[in-house]
């Protein structure tokens, strides 16, 4: 796919969303409808908004370079790898 066409698809998806985010909104609207049909209007006068039923994902904090390097070094050790870097290049995780 040419880069120009890729950019067009990105622009189109912003106007007409598709994929997993769109599916989440669709499912949330169905659940909101069911909740509103079955709610007790005396106890809860306001209907449930669709946004109450959207999946919420935790944001993953960015790792520092040292944290990433320490993780790779741990995997290297766990899988029996060998650290071939010069001694000055080892991370602070070794200290």
N, C-alpha and C positions, 0 to 999 in steps of 0.2 A: 504494500500500500504506500503510495507516495506521501511524503510529509504533508503536503498541502491538503490532501484528502483527510489525513488524520486530524489536522487542525479543524477541518470542517465538521468532522464527527464530534469533536470536543465541543465546538460551538453549538451544534445541534442538541447535544445531550444537556446543555445548560438551558435550552429553550424547552425541550421535551425530554425530561429525564427518563432513562431506561436502566435496566439492570437491577441489582440488589436493592438499591435505595428506593427505587420506584416500587419494587415488590413489597418492601417494608411498609411504605405508605399505604399500599393497597390492603395489606393484611390488617394494618392498624385501623383503617376506616371500617372494615367489616367488624372488627372487635368492638370499636366504639359504637357502631350501630346496635350490635347485640346488647351491649351494656346499657345503652340508652333506652332500648325497648323494654328491658327488664328492670330498670331502676325504679325505685319508689319515689315518685315525684313529690311526695309530702316530705320525705327525709332529705332528698337532694333535688332542689328545684332546678339548678343549672344542669344542663346536659354535659356529659363527658366530652371533652375535646379529643380529636384524633391524636393530637400530640401526647396525650396521656398514655397511649398504647404503643408508641414507637419504641423500638429497641434502643437502649442506651448503652454505648460501648465506652469502656474506660479509655481515657487517653493515656498513651504510653509515654512516660517522660523520656526525653532524649538522653542517651548514655554518653558519658564523656569518652574521649579517646582512650584514656587509661583504663576505664571500665571495660570497654570493648576489647582492648588488648589483653587484659587480665583474663577475660572469658575465653579468648582464643588460646591463650597459653594453657588454661585449665583443660580445654578440650584436647590440646596437643599432648599433654601429660596423660589424660585419661585414655587416649587411643594409642599410647605407646610411641608417640612421635618424638622427634629429636629436634632440639632447638639449635639451629646452625648459625644463628646470628652471632656476630662478634660480641664479645662480652660487654662492650660499651653500649650496645643497642638494646640490651634487655630492659624490660619495663620496671616500673616501681613496684609491681606486684611481686617481684622476686625478693624485694627487700624486707 
